[in-house]
Amino acid sequence: MQKNWRTVARAAGIPDDVLNRDSRAGGVTEGSDAGADLEHLRHHASHSSSATTARYSRKTLTKTRAVARLRVAHREGNNGENGG
């Protein structure tokens, strides 16, 4: 499969220093940013361990901002749970 990917990548003009795993990490990150469940992403990436999939999911500004907003809301008692 790796050899096939490289053949297609070269035909598409993708430089040799861009690896198949780079596109896989991008797909996992994009899926995660879109709200996909980690277990679903694990299956999509054909990983045997969710820990591997978590490593592939890059930290993005969108995720960092979302966590920061949740933390502020929680501190202010606006977490939406139990009428908070």
Buried (B, 14 or more C-beta within 10 A) or exposed (E): EEEEBBEEBEEEEBEEEEBBEEEBBEBBBBBBBEEBEBEEBBEBBEBEEEEEBBEBBEEEEEBEEEEEEEEEEEEEEEEEEEEE
